[in-house]
Amino acid sequence: MPSTGDLVVDTASKGEPVGYVTEVDGIEVTLRPFGGGKPWRTTSYRPAELRDKLRAKLAEVNRRRFLPGRTG
């Protein structure tokens, strides 16, 4: 069972998004996206491995790089 603040992978969602656990309610957890955004709930998850963390960090860097209005 994960604890608040743990980084986990939602295995039920397409693309297996990575999120921080913000709430645990029995077997269901609420996750906050790695780079911020709208939280979601899932019952199917696993602990994030190093490759998951790196993939999430790279996705966040790319997202910020291509934000509208950003130059350079």
Buried (B, 14 or more C-beta within 10 A) or exposed (E): EBEEEBBBBBEEBEEBBBBBBEEBEEEEBBBBBBBEEEEBEBEEBEEBEEEBBEBBEEBBEEEEEEEEEEEE
